[in-house]
Amino acid sequence: MVLGAALLFSTGGVAIKATSWDGFAVAAGRSAVAVLVLLVVMPNWRRFWQPKAMLVGSAFGATLVLFVLANKLTGAANAIFLQATAPIYVLVLGPWLLGEHNRRSDVVLTLTLALGMSLFFVGHEPPAETASNPALGNAIASAAGFTWACTLVGLRWIARLPPHEPIQNGSNALAGAAVVAGNLVAVLICLPLALPLPATTPADLALVAYLGVFQIGVAYLLLNRGIERLPALETALLLLLEPVLASVLAWSILGEQPGPWVLGGCGVILVATVTRTVLAMTRSSP
């Protein structure tokens, strides 16, 4: 289930770039479809208006919007790997907001991720047909890393709430409500900026529907079910399939070929994250 979620997540970059709609229209349409799917399939996620769900959902909604905008401007690999630098910000936000102390290995990972992130901004990456403004797109993707860190901290905060918070079938309904709230926030932000909608083809509608139903809706349902049966660290490791597949799909379908500095940054981020996760799993084993 977790691998299936990672596979669906990884298709976002290619599908977003394949639409003729601008970033705001894609973000609004994708999240609107996702809201409908999640509200129908997961009745216990419908309490999205609760203050805690809306607070975390606001960070998640910003992430959804920034990720789409970044994908329209820079390479798919750039967007997903720069968003994956969220632990840089969690290192600061965790102790401040959650009271969770950092370990030495966390600091080493964060410094390594910062190094990998910096490589994306070395040299000049020329515009391409599928990446019209790489520099701006990289900056937006970096911002998505920060808002994704806020989302992760918020979900961790929800997970630590007292047991009386709504729980159903072993999953925290409040966390699911935050996912719905985030998509609703994305719609509210982007729809006014997307109107009037651009000229639309059946292919555009099909791609936006796919993004909402499968790349967000089904993917989060799979992740929600899978994470109940797996340790968090193992889940995190399996989800690393997403940036790898996203890069392969962008290369094989769109012909995107990241420059050497970008490839170096992707490699540093991936190796650092895998190494840190494997070491953590080893320490937590009996």
N, C-alpha and C positions, 0 to 999 in steps of 0.2 A: 504493500500500500504506500509506504514512504517512497520507494523507488518510483512507483507510478506517479506520485505527486511531483517528484523531482523532474520526471520526464515531461509532464504537462507544463510545469513552471518554465522549463527550458525552451519551450516553443514560443514564448511570449515575444522575444526580440524579433524573430523572423516574421511572425504574424503581424506585429505592429508595423514593421517596415513595409510589409506587402500591401497595406491599405493605402488608398489615395487620400484619406482623411488626414487632417492635421492632428497634432498631439492632443489638443484639448478635446476634439471630437471623439477620438479613439478612447481616451480616458473616460469620458462621460458615458459613451455607449457601452464600453466593456463593463464598467462598474454598475450601470443600470441593469444590465442583463444579470450580472452576478447577484445583485440584491434580490431580484425576483426569484432566481433559482434557489438561493439559500433560504429565503423566507418560506418557500413552498416545501422544500425538502427537510429543513431543520426547524420545526416549530419552536423548539426550546431556545432558539437563537433570536427570537423575535423581540426580546426586551432590549432593543438597541438604544432606546431613549434614556436608559439609566445613566446618571452622571459619570460613573466609572467607565462604562462602555464607551460613552461619547468622548471622554478624555483620551483614552487609549486609541479609540477609533480615529481621532483627529490626526494623530501622528501617523497611523497606518494609511489614512486617506492621502496625506501629503506624500507619503512614499509611493503610493500607486500613481499619483499624478506625475511626480518627478521622474519616476522610472520610465513612463511612457514618453515624456518630453525628451529625456536623455536618449532614448532609443531612436527617436526621430532625427537626432542631431549628430550622434557619434556612433561608433561601431557597437554591435551587440555585445561583444566580449568586454569592451570598455565599460558599458553600462552595468553589466551584472557583476563584474569583478570589483568595480569601484563601490557598488552598493555593499559588497561583501566585506568592506573595510569597517563595518559597523562596530566590531570590537574595540576599535580605537576610541570611540566615543563612550562605549559601555564602560571602559576602564575608568573614566572620570565620573560618569553618571551613576554607576553601580554603588560605590561607597557613599556618594552624596545623597542619593534618593532612596536606596534600599538598605544602606548600612552594611553591605557585603564587602568584605576586605579582599583586596587583590593579592594573588600569589605572585611569586617571582616569575613563574612561567607565563602568567598573564601579561606581565610587563614586557617580557621578551617577545611574546607573540605580537603585542601591540606595536612595539618599535619596528618589528619586521614588516608588519602590515603597512605601517607608515612609510617604510622604505619602498615597498612595492607600489603603494599609491603614488609616491613622488615620481616614479619612473614614467607614469602616464603623462606627466607634464614636462618631460624632457624633450627637447627638439621640437620640430614642427610636423604635425600630422596633416597632410593635405586633404582637402575636402574630397568626397567621393559621391557617387550617385546615391548611395544609401546612408551617407553620413555627411551632411551638408556643412556642419560647423563643429568639428571634433572638439575644439577647445572649449566652446560653450557647453557642449554636451557632456564633456568630462567634468566640468564644474557642477553641472546640475546632478550628474550621477553621484558625485561626492556628497552633495547635499542630501541625496536620497540615502546615502550611507548613514548620515546623522539621524534623519527621521526614522530610518529602520531601526537604529539603535534605541531611539526613544520608544518605538513600538515594542521591541524585545524587553526593555526594562519595564514597560507598562504591563505586558503579559506576565512577566515574572511577579510583578506587584499583585496582579489579580490572582495568580496561583497561590500566593501567600495569604490571601484573605481568609478570615475565619470560616469554618465548615458550613455555617448557615447560609453562605452564598449559594445560589441555585446550582445544583449538581444533578446531572441526569446521565445514566448509563456510563458513569465513570469519567465523563468529560465535563469540563467547566463551562456551563452555558453562558456565563458572563464573558468568557474569552471569545466564544463564538459570536456573541452579540457585538463584541468589539470589532470583529471582522466585518459584520454587516454594517455597523456604524461607519467604519472606514470607507467602505464602498459608497455609502450614501453621502459622506462628506466629499468624496471625489466627484460625485455627480453634481452636487450643489456648487462646488468650486468651478467645474469645467463647463457645465452646460451653458451658462450665460456667455462664456468666452467662445463657445463653439457655434453659437447661433449667429446667423443662419447656417444650417448644416451645408456642407459642400455638396457638389454634384455626387450622386451616389450610384454605384453599380451593384448588381447582385453579388459580385465577389466581395465588395466592401462590407455589405451586410452580413454575408456568410462569415467573413473573418472576424468581425466584431462580435457576432453571436458565438463563434467558437471561443474567442477570448473570454467572454463572460461566463459561458456555460462550463467549458472544460478547463481553460488555463487558470481560472480563479475558482469557480464554483466546485467542480468535481475535484480539483486538486486539493482544495482546503478540506473537503469532506474526507478524502483519502488520508490526508495528513492527520486530521483530527482522530480518525479511527486507528491509524497506525501508531501514533505516538502513545496511545493507551497501552500498547503491547510491547513497546521497546523503551529502553533507557534513553534519556534525553541525549546523551553523548553519542550513542549509536545512531540515533535519528539525525543528529547534526552531521555525522560523517556521511551517511547515505545521501543527505541533501546536497553534499558537495558535487554530486553528479550533475546538478543543474547548471553551474557555470561552465563545466566542461562540455556538456552537450550543447549548450547555447552557442558556444564558440564554434563547435564543429558544424552545427546547422547553419550558422551565419556564413561560414567558409564554403560549405558544400552547396548551399542553395543560393545565397546572395553573392558569393564570390568575394566576400570581405577578407582582406589579408592584412591583419594588424602589423604595424611596423615593429622593428626589433625592440625598441624601448617598451612598447605596449606588451609585446610577448614576454619580455623580461618581467614586467610588473605582474602580469597574470601568473607567471610561474612562481614568483616569490610569494604572492598571496596564497596560491593553491598549496604549495609545499608547506608553508608555515602553518596554515590551518589544518591540513591533514596531520602533520607531525604533532601539533598541540593536541588534537582530538585523540589520536592514537595513544599518546602518552597518558592522557587523562583517563582513557578507558583502561589502560594497563594498571594504573594506580588504583582504580576503583574495583578491579577484579579481586575475588577472594584469594 
